[in-house]
Each structure stands twice: as structure tokens, then as C-alpha cells.
Amino acid sequence: MPDVAPATSAAAAIDGDSATAWVSNALQAAVGQWLQVDFDHPVANAVITLTPSATAVGAQIRRILVETATGSTTLRFDEAGKPLTAALPYGETPWVRVTAAAADDGSAGVQFGITDLAITQYDASGFAHPVQLHHTVSVPGPPADSTIARWDLGSELLGRPGCAPAPDSVRCAASMALAPEEPVNFSRTLTVPRPTTVTPTVWVRPRQGPKLADLIAEPDTTRAHGDSDVLDVLGSAYAATDGDPATAWTAPQRVVQYKSPPTLTLSLPRPTEVAGLRLLPSRSALPAHPTMVAVDLGDGPQVRAVNHDGEPQTLSLHPRVTDTVTVSLLDWEDIIDRNALGFDQLKPPGLAEVTALGADLSPIAPADAVRNRSREITVDCEHGPVIAVAGRFVHTSIRTTVGALLDAEPVAALPCEDEPISLPPGQQELLISPGAEFVVDGAQLTAPGAAELPTTTTVPASTGVWGPSRREVRTPASARSRVLVIPESINPGWVARTGSGARLTAVVVNGWQQGWVVPAGDPGTITLTFAPNSVYRSGLAFGLTLLPALALLAFWRRRRKDLGHAAVRPWVPGPLAAVAVLAAGAAIAGAAGVAVVGAALALRYVLRDRERLLGWITVGLSAGGLMLAGAVLSRHPWRSVDGYAGHSASVQLLALISLAVLAASVSMRARDRSPGLDPEQET
């Protein structure tokens, strides 16, 4: 199976962010894929607005079918990425489904995606009422008669960066990147047993993309803009002018197929005379090193060749005063790499650093990577993450450094208000909007009772034998009870005993870790054993010991004495067996089943004296029927674009013929011609 991207789930189509989208499975054709919205209450007089994704793989979808319980309508469009609006069919409907109907080249396509989807309902007066579509996670409520001291809420999958540090550089790959599951809003539905007040604390992490690049870019320095193969800032156009030769911009993969020149645009802080350009290829083989570039200062392209030695190269240009420099990579070295599916492909080019040079060939407003990493970044209350719960909107502020954001460290977002939030009893939704530069890492809602929670310290335990089924932990004596925690998922097969043999009580720690309560005193050496291991291995050993005996029985032949007995005659079913087979055919396929089974029984009766022919017909129809049914079904399997053929009459009839012939062969045997005693000997 390919990589799973939770960020492209159906929730991405209703999060209100144009940077996210629901995308169908690439292992199936795009045509026929659908997204359905089920309403809590039926809607009528509604309008649907959706934006087809322009970044889906394969042929672009150009016709969409919108279906409801009362009818359907078709949307045709020429360009993806723009909103489409259509009125839903007249009448109340509890659901609406959007289906990909056709691609631009007539093929079945590869992927179908929807960037945004919204539904608006109109009342009798013509006023619009947006239908609330959102995704939330329900947090289990506390036990009865309990007091909540703190909600500690974690995020779903935080994603994976597209770049990783190497000894000499930063390596980036689009296949390595994975977007966070909740990139836009962090929503949790809490169960509040009784009124309480809480103080929120939020942690965020940087969200890779151009907004983060704008936030961490050093002011009054040259910036680079352009499409890239990865979204991570360390592999985007930002890396070409960040002053760090270890990072490199990688052009999009799509430029390789037709050798279309990728373009990088340098924006200078102010108009300056540009007389040259310094190019630094990446330290590694990827991205591919360019061999020819075109530089445009606004008066036309100037083509220059680039050396292959991987060293910095200065290109002399016809001077011109400008604040924009466009660099196009016309040719580059061919580097073949193997993708995640095992196919060889050419890799796109890129550059580690691009520096505009002035009349004296000195760098124009270069960035200093070391100085910029230590620079402090402040996001004020007006632009920081917003917490919404129980009718309150609490703004937060962030203070961190560029280095912390580049390292993807969690950063605290502190509330701008000191007043606690009052939570009424019942279901309360906590919604945190982190902004375009961040994603929520986690949140805490601390109640006044949190101060009464006992605190403890974690002490590492010394271990002895540590195997897959037996482990030893040595703990010192203590006057208080403690909890032994093993940072592994809970498994009831593990049993913990003290040095005296007393069994410890198992507990769950942090919701998933294995733990045991160690009573006060000296437990000695605690032994952890996995009880099912001995039973499992004993079964394997016992099975292996039976293999020689089984082989001996299979190859050992004992000479039998011929006692002259007649051959045993097999049981011959009577008419009741045929009636039972007919009844089974009726239960399976009704009248058609009775007809097919009856025909099979009649065929056996007619050919009862021709055993060889009857055997060939039985084998041919029983096996051939299933083979033909499978062949027909393979043309339109489950979730096929043209529909599932398993319920069609042809497939059902072929399978029924195969089953009927096989059942008839059991209920009505051919005339017995097996050798036995001579009838004259039967006295």
C-alpha cells in the first residue's frame, strides 16, 4: 500500500483552507470517486459551492455530478481551482454527494480532489444560512462523581518534514513529507460534568509553507520566490537566499518530463544596479546541478553556461538597475533516482544559493543564516492563535526564535487575557485556530483543582535480563507505593512479580503505556514474563515432533492380505437428496434456482448410463461456470467506475450453473459399474 496521508481526508474539504484538499485514492480511477455529506437534519432550498482541486494527480476532472435524495445536477468547468456554485435539486434531502463524472482527456483519471466545499440554505424570506460543516474529536467524559483537574489534549498526526539533516547538507524529498492531520483548526468536544473555570495553554509548531518563509525571512535581505518540489522551507525557494549553503532549492518534479525551465525570482530590497550573479550548486548530487541558465534583469534573458565542478561560479551580466532578477535553469545534469514505488525517474535541478552582485561584484543584501537563527520573532495578540470555547474568544501571542522554528520545536502560545474561561456543564467544543504559520501541537485547560494534584518525580530503573518474553527490573526499597512504567503499549499477556513471587497489579499509564503498582517496601528484583510465550513455543515444539511421525505414516506401507471380500459399495442417494437440492436452489435463487438445478438433475438422469461423458460434463460445467463468472466479474469488479458486475444476471447465472451441476453430482450418482462379487456368488 502507498503512504497514507490523513491530511487529505474528507475533513480537509470543509476546513475553509484552500491549501488543503480531500483527495481520492490514487490506486483507483478518479471517475466514480465521490464525497458525501450527511446532514443532521434534512436541508432544502440549498446551494452548494465547491472548488475542484487543481493539484490532483493525472488527468483533470472536468465534469462533476451532484446528487441528492431528490435528483441530480451536473457541473461542467474548464479550469480547476476555482469555486463552482450550483443549486441543489428541489426538495428536502438528508445528504448530498459529489461524484467525479468525466476527465478532460476522456480517460478514467487517477485522482479526484475537492479543495473547499460549503452548503448554504435559504429560508422563505431569501436570507442565507450557511450549513455548519466541521470536524471535531469527542473527548471521553470523566467517571461519575469525579472532578476534572485538567484537560491535557494532544494533536493527531503532526506530519513529517520533507527535509532531514545530513552530515554535510540538508536532504529533501517530496515523498518524505507528510502534512499534519489537523493543519487548520484544532477541535475537541469536551464533556463538562459541572461548572468550572479553566486557564488555557496552547503549544504550536511551525507549519511548512510560504507563510512560514515570510515569517522567518531576515528583513531587508534578498528573497527568492518560485515553485519547488517540497513544501518544507529548507527545500523551497527560501533556501536559495537564506545564506546557508547546506540548504538547497529543488525545482518541481514536473519540469523533468518536458525539460521545461524552472524559474526562480529574486526580489531585492530596493532597486540596485545588478552586474553579476553568483550560483552555488548543492553539496550533494540532488538536486541536479544546472549546466546552463538564463538571467533576466528586465531587458531580456542573458544565457550563461555553468561549470560542472560543483564549485561557486560568478556570472558576469550586462548591468542594469532593477529590483527583480529572474533565473531560469535551461539545462541540467541527468540524475536517475528510484521513487517510493520502485520506478526509476529523473530528478529535477536546483541551487543551494543564488546571490545578486552589484557593480563592484559585492553581494546585494545577502542573508546571514547564523545571525538570522538567533533572531527573535514575536507574533502579537492580533495575529497569534485564537482559542474559542464556551462563547469566549481568547487571543494568544508567541515569542520564539527563527532557529526554534527551523528545528520544528513546540512553542508556547500564551493567552493575552488573565481572566479564566468559564465552562458550563454539558458538551463544549474547544476550537483553536493557529493561523497560517503554525499547527497546534497540544493544549491544556487547567482547572483550580489542578493545584491539589500530587506531584512526583520519575526515577530511571536499572534493568537486568531484557528479552522478548522475560525481563528483570531492579528497584530500591521505598516507604511509599510507586508505579513501574514500561514505555510500551499495554498487553495483558505481561505479568509482573516481585522477588517474593507476589503478583503486581497492572495499570495503564498515560493512556497507552504498560505499568504496575509496586507496593511500599523492598520488592527485590521484579520479573516480567510474557505468559503466552511458553504456550506458543510449546505448541510449536509439539507440532515439530509430530512431523517425523507424520512422514513415517505417509511413507510406510504395509502389505495387505487379500481376503476375497467384495468391494464396498458406496452410498447411493435416493430421491430425497434430489428434493433437498431443489429446495436449496429455490432458497438461493428462487424460480431460477429451481429451473437450473432441475435442468442439472435432468441432465444427469438422461446420461446416467454414459458415466465417462457425464463426468466430463460435470467437471466442465462446474469448473467452467466459476471461471467464466470470474472472468465477467473481473471486467467490472468492486467499486468499478462502470458499476459492480457481481449482481448482474450473467455472473449470477454462471455461478448458479456451476453450483447446481456440482450439487446434482452428489444427489444423483451415475449408474454403479464398480466390480464386486458375481451375482451368482451372492447366496
KAFEN-V823638 format. One record per residue. N is the residue number from 0. PHI is phi in whole degrees, 0 to 359 (999 if undefined). BURIAL is I if it has 24 or more other ideal C-beta (glycine too) atoms within 12 Angstrom, else O. Layout:
N/PHI/BURIAL
N/PHI/BURIAL
This chain:
0/999/O
1/284/O
2/298/O
3/261/O
4/244/I
5/298/I
6/292/I
7/258/I
8/286/I
9/298/I
10/296/I
11/292/I
12/280/I
13/240/I
14/272/I
15/77/I
16/248/I
17/287/I
18/276/I
19/245/I
20/202/I
21/281/I
22/230/I
23/286/I
24/292/I
25/284/I
26/280/O
27/237/I
28/296/I
29/289/I
30/294/I
31/102/I
32/286/I
33/217/I
34/232/I
35/240/O
36/246/I
37/258/O
38/269/O
39/293/O
40/225/O
41/302/O
42/244/I
43/216/I
44/52/I
45/245/I
46/234/I
47/253/I
48/236/I
49/221/I
50/238/I
51/294/I
52/287/I
53/265/I
54/252/I
55/294/I
56/284/I
57/89/I
58/298/O
59/281/I
60/287/I
61/238/I
62/220/I
63/237/I
64/256/I
65/253/I
66/241/I
67/225/I
68/290/O
69/250/O
70/161/O
71/211/O
72/215/I
73/243/O
74/246/I
75/246/O
76/209/I
77/254/O
78/222/O
79/282/I
80/92/O
81/244/O
82/296/O
83/239/I
84/233/O
85/208/I
86/280/I
87/289/I
88/307/I
89/297/O
90/113/O
91/284/O
92/217/I
93/273/O
94/205/I
95/217/I
96/235/I
97/247/I
98/236/I
99/287/I
100/256/I
101/200/I
102/257/I
103/289/I
104/257/O
105/82/O
106/276/O
107/279/I
108/75/I
109/241/I
110/226/I
111/234/I
112/225/I
113/232/I
114/283/I
115/222/I
116/215/I
117/216/I
118/230/I
119/239/I
120/253/I
121/246/O
122/273/O
123/294/O
124/272/O
125/89/O
126/278/O
127/273/O
128/228/O
129/298/O
130/280/I
131/285/O
132/241/I
133/208/I
134/246/I
135/218/I
136/245/I
137/275/O
138/274/I
139/303/O
140/284/O
141/283/O
142/298/O
143/296/O
144/59/O
145/244/O
146/246/O
147/272/I
148/265/O
149/196/I
150/262/I
151/248/I
152/250/I
153/258/I
154/273/I
155/285/I
156/307/O
157/277/I
158/90/I
159/218/I
160/292/I
161/271/I
162/228/I
163/220/O
164/287/O
165/242/O
166/304/O
167/243/O
168/198/I
169/249/I
170/264/I
171/231/I
172/206/I
173/295/I
174/290/I
175/277/I
176/284/I
177/218/I
178/288/I
179/298/I
180/289/I
181/237/I
182/283/I
183/253/I
184/240/I
185/254/I
186/239/I
187/224/I
188/260/I
189/260/I
190/253/I
191/261/I
192/287/O
193/208/O
194/303/O
195/204/I
196/243/O
197/225/I
198/247/I
199/274/I
200/221/I
201/235/I
202/242/I
203/232/I
204/235/I
205/293/I
206/257/I
207/295/I
208/153/I
209/295/I
210/295/I
211/293/I
212/298/I
213/295/O
214/286/I
215/264/I
216/295/I
217/290/I
218/296/O
219/57/O
220/231/I
221/290/I
222/243/I
223/243/I
224/227/I
225/163/I
226/289/I
227/220/I
228/281/I
229/237/I
230/273/I
231/299/I
232/297/I
233/286/I
234/237/I
235/267/I
236/297/I
237/303/I
238/292/I
239/286/I
240/227/I
241/273/I
242/81/I
243/249/I
244/290/I
245/283/I
246/262/I
247/213/I
248/279/I
249/242/I
250/292/I
251/298/I
252/295/I
253/294/O
254/286/I
255/285/I
256/301/O
257/249/O
258/55/O
259/285/O
260/292/I
261/287/I
262/237/I
263/235/I
264/250/I
265/266/I
266/249/I
267/275/I
268/301/O
269/204/O
270/302/O
271/217/I
272/288/I
273/253/I
274/239/I
275/193/I
276/214/I
277/250/I
278/247/I
279/235/I
280/292/I
281/290/I
282/287/I
283/257/I
284/291/I
285/247/I
286/292/I
287/299/I
288/279/I
289/288/I
290/244/I
291/206/I
292/228/I
293/235/I
294/246/I
295/241/I
296/264/I
297/109/O
298/240/O
299/112/O
300/286/O
301/242/I
302/274/O
303/223/I
304/275/O
305/240/I
306/293/O
307/260/O
308/279/O
309/79/I
310/268/O
311/300/O
312/226/I
313/258/O
314/255/I
315/276/O
316/232/I
317/290/O
318/298/O
319/199/I
320/276/O
321/200/I
322/242/O
323/222/I
324/235/I
325/253/I
326/243/I
327/243/I
328/269/I
329/276/I
330/209/I
331/203/I
332/291/I
333/274/O
334/242/I
335/261/O
336/231/I
337/250/O
338/278/O
339/293/O
340/268/O
341/92/O
342/263/O
343/281/O
344/210/I
345/284/I
346/259/I
347/284/I
348/274/I
349/180/I
350/218/I
351/280/I
352/216/I
353/231/I
354/234/I
355/281/I
356/246/I
357/278/I
358/297/O
359/267/O
360/62/O
361/266/O
362/299/I
363/263/I
364/47/I
365/283/I
366/272/I
367/248/O
368/295/I
369/293/O
370/295/O
371/289/I
372/297/O
373/273/O
374/289/I
375/276/O
376/241/I
377/235/O
378/253/I
379/286/O
380/294/O
381/284/O
382/241/I
383/277/I
384/301/I
385/241/I
386/255/I
387/235/I
388/198/I
389/53/I
390/80/O
391/256/I
392/240/O
393/247/I
394/275/I
395/232/I
396/233/I
397/230/I
398/226/O
399/204/I
400/236/O
401/297/I
402/299/O
403/296/I
404/289/I
405/294/I
406/273/O
407/59/I
408/278/O
409/291/I
410/234/I
411/281/I
412/253/I
413/268/I
414/297/I
415/274/O
416/239/O
417/270/O
418/287/O
419/295/O
420/262/I
421/271/O
422/250/I
423/284/O
424/291/O
425/112/O
426/279/O
427/231/I
428/266/I
429/262/I
430/235/I
431/239/I
432/255/I
433/279/I
434/95/I
435/284/I
436/266/I
437/224/I
438/232/I
439/282/I
440/268/I
441/177/I
442/210/I
443/232/I
444/244/I
445/260/I
446/269/I
447/301/O
448/289/O
449/294/O
450/293/O
451/273/O
452/292/O
453/289/O
454/255/O
455/212/O
456/243/O
457/263/O
458/242/O
459/297/O
460/260/I
461/277/O
462/245/O
463/249/O
464/294/O
465/221/O
466/241/O
467/288/O
468/231/O
469/214/O
470/220/I
471/231/I
472/231/I
473/255/I
474/235/I
475/285/O
476/290/O
477/210/O
478/278/O
479/236/O
480/288/O
481/225/I
482/238/I
483/271/I
484/245/I
485/249/I
486/287/O
487/226/O
488/297/O
489/298/O
490/212/O
491/294/O
492/288/O
493/279/I
494/234/I
495/247/I
496/226/I
497/283/I
498/297/O
499/274/O
500/96/O
501/288/O
502/277/O
503/271/I
504/278/O
505/278/I
506/223/O
507/258/O
508/246/O
509/57/O
510/85/O
511/209/O
512/274/O
513/281/I
514/212/I
515/222/I
516/276/O
517/260/I
518/292/I
519/297/O
520/114/O
521/255/O
522/282/I
523/73/O
524/271/I
525/275/I
526/252/I
527/253/I
528/233/I
529/259/I
530/301/O
531/297/O
532/296/O
533/293/O
534/296/O
535/296/O
536/290/O
537/295/O
538/297/O
539/296/O
540/295/O
541/297/O
542/296/O
543/293/O
544/293/O
545/280/O
546/298/O
547/300/O
548/296/O
549/295/O
550/295/O
551/296/O
552/293/O
553/287/O
554/259/O
555/277/O
556/243/O
557/249/O
558/291/O
559/263/O
560/271/O
561/276/O
562/271/O
563/78/O
564/284/O
565/288/O
566/298/O
567/287/O
568/275/O
569/293/O
570/289/O
571/253/O
572/295/O
573/257/O
574/299/O
575/296/O
576/295/O
577/295/I
578/295/O
579/296/O
580/294/I
581/298/I
582/296/O
583/295/I
584/297/I
585/294/O
586/292/O
587/279/O
588/226/O
589/67/O
590/297/O
591/297/O
592/295/I
593/296/I
594/294/O
595/292/I
596/295/I
597/298/I
598/295/I
599/295/I
600/294/I
601/296/O
602/297/I
603/294/I
604/291/O
605/293/O
606/260/I
607/295/O
608/268/O
609/245/O
610/298/O
611/296/O
612/297/O
613/296/I
614/295/O
615/297/O
616/295/I
617/297/I
618/295/O
619/296/O
620/286/I
621/292/I
622/281/O
623/294/O
624/298/I
625/292/I
626/295/O
627/293/I
628/298/I
629/295/O
630/294/O
631/294/I
632/293/I
633/294/O
634/288/O
635/222/O
636/284/O
637/299/O
638/64/O
639/291/O
640/298/I
641/271/O
642/101/O
643/278/O
644/266/I
645/295/O
646/264/O
647/288/O
648/295/O
649/294/O
650/294/I
651/296/I
652/293/O
653/297/I
654/293/I
655/293/I
656/299/I
657/300/I
658/292/I
659/293/I
660/296/I
661/294/I
662/293/I
663/294/I
664/293/I
665/275/I
666/278/I
667/220/I
668/276/I
669/292/I
670/300/O
671/287/O
672/240/O
673/289/O
674/292/O
675/202/O
676/288/O
677/298/O
678/305/O
679/289/O
680/276/O
681/275/O
682/241/O
